[in-house]
Amino acid sequence: MIRILLPITAMLFATGLFSQDVVKDQVVEALRSGNSKDLSALFIANIDLTVKETADVYSKAQAEQILRKFFNDHPPVGMVIEHSGVSKSGDKYFIGILRTTTGYFRTTFFLKRVDESFQVKQLRIETSKNDF
């Protein structure tokens, strides 16, 4: 019995990690390319969004508009994840630097498990205190 349960448990665990990695990669690619539509498709229904000095909880549609304006004002050039971990509540988080034509932005996003997949529950794009 253990011989059967152990591989099944390992497979389910690996599938959960894989799905989280896929979503993380999709978020990074959307940020890197400045694609607000693809990015907002990965959000929960009401996302905690911070873009520079503006912060609130927004619907996906509102968040997409805010991000579209940000990407138009600050066209992305690249995105690098520098740190990742797990919050006290069990959400995965990723911290990176978004490089744009106008400067660098510290970017943090949290992934929350929703049913069988992960979605972005919080996204912060903040002016970086120093240029890298």
MIPARO-292567 format. One line per 4 residues: number of its first residue (from 1); for each residue x, z, y of N, C-alpha, C. Coordinates in nm, 4 decimals. Example, Ala and Ser with C-alpha at 12.3 -4.5 7.8 and 13.67 -1.06 7.14 Angstrom:
REM MIPARO-292567
1) 1.3190:0.7800:-0.5690:1.2300:0.7800:-0.4500:1.3200:0.7800:-0.3300 ~ 1.2850:0.7080:-0.2250:1.3670:0.7140:-0.1060:1.2900:0.7870:0.0030
//
This chain:
REM MIPARO-292567
1) 0.0819:0.0000:-0.1196:0.0000:0.0000:0.0000:0.0867:0.0000:0.1265 ~ 0.1914:0.0813:0.1265:0.2802:0.0871:0.2431:0.3495:-0.0465:0.2630 ~ 0.3828:-0.1153:0.1531:0.4480:-0.2464:0.1628:0.3592:-0.3485:0.2327 ~ 0.2298:-0.3304:0.2235:0.1368:-0.4224:0.2885:0.1128:-0.3815:0.4332
5) 0.0936:-0.2530:0.4582:0.0627:-0.2059:0.5930:0.1803:-0.2187:0.6889 ~ 0.3002:-0.1940:0.6412:0.4176:-0.1993:0.7290:0.4370:-0.3379:0.7903 ~ 0.4359:-0.4461:0.7125:0.4505:-0.5788:0.7760:0.3349:-0.6146:0.8691 ~ 0.2130:-0.5740:0.8325:0.0982:-0.6034:0.9188:0.1110:-0.5293:1.0509
9) 0.1497:-0.4023:1.0470:0.1688:-0.3226:1.1682:0.2797:-0.3827:1.2543 ~ 0.3880:-0.4211:1.1916:0.4991:-0.4816:1.2657:0.4560:-0.6120:1.3307 ~ 0.3762:-0.6914:1.2610:0.3293:-0.8181:1.3148:0.2371:-0.7959:1.4351 ~ 0.1467:-0.6997:1.4253:0.0567:-0.6707:1.5366:0.1336:-0.6209:1.6579
13) 0.2329:-0.5362:1.6358:0.3153:-0.4841:1.7447:0.3922:-0.5977:1.8109 ~ 0.4524:-0.6845:1.7296:0.5291:-0.7971:1.7822:0.4389:-0.8936:1.8580 ~ 0.3172:-0.9166:1.8106:0.2237:-1.0048:1.8790:0.1888:-0.9492:2.0167 ~ 0.1688:-0.8188:2.0268:0.1399:-0.7563:2.1556:0.2553:-0.7714:2.2524
17) 0.3767:-0.7520:2.2041:0.4936:-0.7686:2.2896:0.5096:-0.9145:2.3313 ~ 0.4857:-1.0056:2.2389:0.4985:-1.1474:2.2686:0.3986:-1.1886:2.3758 ~ 0.2750:-1.1429:2.3636:0.1728:-1.1802:2.4611:0.2082:-1.1269:2.5998 ~ 0.2646:-1.0079:2.6059:0.3070:-0.9511:2.7340:0.4199:-1.0350:2.7938
21) 0.5146:-1.0810:2.7098:0.6242:-1.1646:2.7585:0.5741:-1.2987:2.8108 ~ 0.4759:-1.3557:2.7434:0.4193:-1.4833:2.7872:0.3562:-1.4682:2.9255 ~ 0.2790:-1.3635:2.9454:0.2147:-1.3408:3.0752:0.3197:-1.3136:3.1819 ~ 0.4199:-1.2328:3.1491:0.5283:-1.2060:3.2454:0.5944:-1.3371:3.2873
25) 0.6241:-1.4237:3.1905:0.6876:-1.5517:3.2217:0.5964:-1.6400:3.3070 ~ 0.4663:-1.6355:3.2820:0.3711:-1.7139:3.3620:0.3661:-1.6629:3.5060 ~ 0.3701:-1.5311:3.5232:0.3702:-1.4724:3.6581:0.4973:-1.5143:3.7315 ~ 0.6107:-1.5014:3.6651:0.7387:-1.5368:3.7284:0.7399:-1.6844:3.7669
29) 0.6920:-1.7714:3.6789:0.6902:-1.9145:3.7094:0.5965:-1.9457:3.8255 ~ 0.4803:-1.8815:3.8299:0.3863:-1.9038:3.9407:0.4466:-1.8561:4.0726 ~ 0.5159:-1.7426:4.0707:0.5827:-1.6938:4.1913:0.6954:-1.7888:4.2315 ~ 0.7753:-1.8307:4.1352:0.8894:-1.9188:4.1613:0.8441:-2.0518:4.2223
33) 0.7297:-2.1025:4.1759:0.6821:-2.2319:4.2239:0.5834:-2.2197:4.3408 ~ 0.5432:-2.0959:4.3736:0.4491:-2.0762:4.4839:0.3088:-2.1236:4.4500 ~ 0.2701:-2.1103:4.3241:0.1397:-2.1583:4.2787:0.0388:-2.0431:4.2790 ~ -0.0333:-2.0291:4.3891:-0.1278:-1.9182:4.4044:-0.2450:-1.9290:4.3072
37) -0.2849:-2.0507:4.2719:-0.3971:-2.0699:4.1803:-0.3619:-2.0212:4.0397 ~ -0.2470:-2.0635:3.9879:-0.2039:-2.0190:3.8546:-0.1790:-1.8686:3.8531 ~ -0.1238:-1.8174:3.9616:-0.0955:-1.6745:3.9692:-0.2240:-1.5929:3.9680 ~ -0.3210:-1.6316:4.0486:-0.4458:-1.5551:4.0566:-0.5262:-1.5628:3.9263
41) -0.5056:-1.6659:3.8476:-0.5739:-1.6764:3.7177:-0.5302:-1.5661:3.6219 ~ -0.4163:-1.5035:3.6491:-0.3624:-1.3983:3.5627:-0.4050:-1.2584:3.6079 ~ -0.4811:-1.2478:3.7164:-0.5206:-1.1194:3.7738:-0.6433:-1.0609:3.7044 ~ -0.6548:-0.9277:3.7106:-0.7801:-0.8629:3.6739:-0.8819:-0.8978:3.7828
45) -1.0085:-0.8643:3.7622:-1.1151:-0.9035:3.8553:-1.0880:-0.8586:3.9985 ~ -1.0412:-0.7357:4.0174:-1.0084:-0.6826:4.1501:-0.8675:-0.6274:4.1453 ~ -0.7771:-0.6952:4.2127:-0.6347:-0.6627:4.2051:-0.5901:-0.5838:4.3270 ~ -0.4996:-0.4899:4.3027:-0.4339:-0.4142:4.4086:-0.3189:-0.5020:4.4580
49) -0.3342:-0.5603:4.5768:-0.2390:-0.6579:4.6280:-0.1769:-0.6119:4.7585 ~ -0.0461:-0.6191:4.7641:0.0294:-0.5937:4.8866:0.1118:-0.7180:4.9152 ~ 0.0928:-0.7756:5.0335:0.1743:-0.8880:5.0777:0.2248:-0.8533:5.2161 ~ 0.3544:-0.8265:5.2227:0.4182:-0.7786:5.3447:0.3493:-0.6504:5.3918
53) 0.2856:-0.6519:5.5091:0.2240:-0.5286:5.5604:0.0762:-0.5159:5.5234 ~ 0.0194:-0.6153:5.4579:-0.1218:-0.6147:5.4223:-0.1386:-0.5614:5.2802 ~ -0.2230:-0.4590:5.2646:-0.2443:-0.4006:5.1317:-0.3897:-0.3573:5.1163 ~ -0.4490:-0.3956:5.0036:-0.5866:-0.3564:4.9738:-0.6186:-0.4024:4.8323
57) -0.7406:-0.3753:4.7887:-0.7897:-0.4257:4.6614:-0.8740:-0.5485:4.6934 ~ -0.8407:-0.6614:4.6291:-0.9053:-0.7880:4.6581:-0.9602:-0.8519:4.5305 ~ -1.0618:-0.9355:4.5471:-1.1086:-1.0170:4.4354:-1.0011:-1.1225:4.4070 ~ -1.0126:-1.1885:4.2928:-0.9176:-1.2953:4.2594:-0.9172:-1.4040:4.3668
61) -1.0360:-1.4421:4.4134:-1.0471:-1.5488:4.5142:-0.9804:-1.5088:4.6456 ~ -1.0048:-1.3864:4.6901:-0.9416:-1.3379:4.8134:-0.7899:-1.3317:4.7959 ~ -0.7455:-1.2808:4.6819:-0.6021:-1.2691:4.6549:-0.5365:-1.4067:4.6545 ~ -0.6036:-1.5053:4.5963:-0.5468:-1.6400:4.5942:-0.5275:-1.6937:4.7358
65) -0.6243:-1.6718:4.8242:-0.6133:-1.7188:4.9624:-0.4959:-1.6516:5.0343 ~ -0.4823:-1.5206:5.0156:-0.3731:-1.4463:5.0797:-0.2385:-1.4979:5.0299 ~ -0.2285:-1.5187:4.8995:-0.1029:-1.5672:4.8420:-0.0738:-1.7115:4.8837 ~ -0.1772:-1.7943:4.8925:-0.1579:-1.9326:4.9363:-0.0976:-1.9345:5.0769
69) -0.1517:-1.8517:5.1666:-0.0980:-1.8445:5.3027:0.0465:-1.7947:5.3013 ~ 0.0736:-1.6909:5.2202:0.2104:-1.6399:5.2116:0.3061:-1.7496:5.1643 ~ 0.2687:-1.8214:5.0576:0.3562:-1.9260:5.0041:0.3715:-2.0424:5.1018 ~ 0.2680:-2.0713:5.1813:0.2807:-2.1757:5.2832:0.3776:-2.1325:5.3932
73) 0.3726:-2.0051:5.4315:0.4608:-1.9522:5.5359:0.6025:-1.9262:5.4852 ~ 0.6142:-1.8976:5.3555:0.7426:-1.8616:5.2944:0.7584:-1.9377:5.1622 ~ 0.7902:-2.0678:5.1684:0.8011:-2.1458:5.0443:0.9082:-2.0879:4.9502 ~ 0.8698:-2.0595:4.8254:0.9648:-2.0004:4.7298:1.0745:-2.0973:4.6886
77) 1.1907:-2.0393:4.6628:1.3060:-2.1141:4.6148:1.3438:-2.0661:4.4743 ~ 1.3231:-1.9383:4.4464:1.3580:-1.8836:4.3158:1.3055:-1.7429:4.2991 ~ 1.3047:-1.6983:4.1738:1.2555:-1.5631:4.1412:1.3390:-1.5096:4.0267 ~ 1.3866:-1.3863:4.0419:1.4666:-1.3223:3.9386:1.4122:-1.1822:3.9131
81) 1.3860:-1.1507:3.7852:1.3450:-1.0152:3.7477:1.4716:-0.9323:3.7295 ~ 1.4786:-0.8193:3.7981:1.5968:-0.7343:3.7917:1.5759:-0.6073:3.7112 ~ 1.4507:-0.5666:3.6943:1.4235:-0.4406:3.6246:1.2838:-0.4468:3.5634 ~ 1.2684:-0.3816:3.4492:1.1361:-0.3724:3.3880:1.1237:-0.2390:3.3176
85) 1.0007:-0.1996:3.2903:0.9787:-0.0723:3.2240:0.8318:-0.0503:3.1949 ~ 0.8009:0.0746:3.1601:0.6640:0.1138:3.1276:0.6278:0.2318:3.2159 ~ 0.5118:0.2226:3.2811:0.4667:0.3313:3.3679:0.4127:0.4468:3.2839 ~ 0.3857:0.5580:3.3491:0.3300:0.6748:3.2795:0.1961:0.6434:3.2146
89) 0.1208:0.5498:3.2729:-0.0096:0.5140:3.2175:0.0004:0.4082:3.1067 ~ 0.1219:0.3635:3.0771:0.1413:0.2672:2.9693:0.1426:0.1219:3.0127 ~ 0.1291:0.0965:3.1420:0.1348:-0.0404:3.1914:0.2803:-0.0864:3.1992 ~ 0.3027:-0.2142:3.1750:0.4364:-0.2727:3.1891:0.4568:-0.3082:3.3358
93) 0.5778:-0.2851:3.3860:0.6047:-0.3261:3.5236:0.7344:-0.4040:3.5303 ~ 0.7423:-0.4893:3.6315:0.8570:-0.5762:3.6512:0.8908:-0.5775:3.7995 ~ 1.0175:-0.5640:3.8296:1.0644:-0.5640:3.9683:1.1668:-0.6757:3.9818 ~ 1.1494:-0.7567:4.0846:1.2424:-0.8672:4.1038:1.2565:-0.9039:4.2493
97) 1.3313:-1.0093:4.2703:1.3549:-1.0618:4.4044:1.3019:-1.2047:4.4093 ~ 1.2102:-1.2276:4.5035:1.1580:-1.3609:4.5296:1.2380:-1.4168:4.6465 ~ 1.3093:-1.5258:4.6223:1.3875:-1.5896:4.7276:1.3043:-1.7023:4.7860 ~ 1.2892:-1.7018:4.9187:1.2117:-1.8050:4.9874:1.3005:-1.8719:5.0919
101) 1.2477:-1.9749:5.1539:1.3234:-2.0430:5.2592:1.3390:-1.9553:5.3832 ~ 1.2581:-1.8482:5.3923:1.2631:-1.7620:5.5106:1.3280:-1.6260:5.4834 ~ 1.3652:-1.5983:5.3579:1.4272:-1.4702:5.3272:1.3957:-1.4226:5.1865 ~ 1.4283:-1.2977:5.1629:1.4121:-1.2366:5.0314:1.2989:-1.1343:5.0336
105) 1.2238:-1.1280:4.9242:1.1126:-1.0347:4.9130:1.1217:-0.9598:4.7804 ~ 1.1151:-0.8283:4.7885:1.1095:-0.7460:4.6682:0.9694:-0.7631:4.6103 ~ 0.9620:-0.7985:4.4841:0.8348:-0.8280:4.4198:0.8174:-0.7393:4.2973 ~ 0.7044:-0.6710:4.2903:0.6735:-0.5824:4.1784:0.5356:-0.6181:4.1262
109) 0.5240:-0.6269:3.9930:0.3908:-0.6467:3.9359:0.3745:-0.5641:3.8097 ~ 0.2506:-0.5210:3.7884:0.2140:-0.4378:3.6740:0.1209:-0.5166:3.5835 ~ 0.1483:-0.5148:3.4537:0.0622:-0.5794:3.3555:-0.0154:-0.4736:3.2788 ~ -0.1443:-0.4947:3.2696:-0.2333:-0.4027:3.1994:-0.2944:-0.4769:3.0813
113) -0.3007:-0.4082:2.9666:-0.3640:-0.4695:2.8499:-0.5151:-0.4694:2.8716 ~ -0.5750:-0.5882:2.8626:-0.7192:-0.6049:2.8731:-0.7620:-0.6808:2.7476 ~ -0.8360:-0.6120:2.6604:-0.8744:-0.6681:2.5314:-0.7489:-0.7092:2.4541 ~ -0.7348:-0.8364:2.4254:-0.6222:-0.8845:2.3437:-0.5075:-0.9428:2.4263
117) -0.5194:-0.9393:2.5582:-0.4150:-0.9994:2.6409:-0.3732:-0.9043:2.7518 ~ -0.2775:-0.9472:2.8303:-0.2324:-0.8711:2.9462:-0.2743:-0.9440:3.0720 ~ -0.3069:-0.8662:3.1765:-0.3405:-0.9221:3.3065:-0.2677:-0.8419:3.4146 ~ -0.2484:-0.9059:3.5285:-0.1827:-0.8415:3.6411:-0.2844:-0.7510:3.7107
121) -0.2526:-0.6210:3.7173:-0.3439:-0.5278:3.7860:-0.2950:-0.4942:3.9259 ~ -0.1647:-0.5125:3.9503:-0.1095:-0.4837:4.0828:0.0066:-0.5788:4.1096 ~ 0.0116:-0.6304:4.2325:0.1209:-0.7174:4.2754:0.1614:-0.6759:4.4155 ~ 0.2916:-0.6584:4.4328:0.3459:-0.6245:4.5655:0.4549:-0.7250:4.6006
125) 0.4438:-0.7824:4.7190:0.5479:-0.8691:4.7740:0.5854:-0.8078:4.9078 ~ 0.7025:-0.7460:4.9123:0.7445:-0.6704:5.0298:0.8773:-0.7249:5.0819 ~ 0.8914:-0.7229:5.2136:1.0164:-0.7677:5.2734:1.1315:-0.6853:5.2179 ~ 1.2348:-0.7541:5.1731:1.3508:-0.6865:5.1169:1.4312:-0.6214:5.2291
129) 1.4821:-0.5043:5.2008:1.5583:-0.4310:5.3024:1.6959:-0.4914:5.3259 ~ 1.7448:-0.5671:5.2275:1.8748:-0.6299:5.2439:1.8751:-0.7663:5.1756 ~ 1.9566:-0.8543:5.2274:1.9686:-0.9880:5.1661:2.0734:-0.9814:5.0563 ~ 2.0460:-1.0507:4.9479:2.1365:-1.0463:4.8327:2.2295:-1.1629:4.8314
//
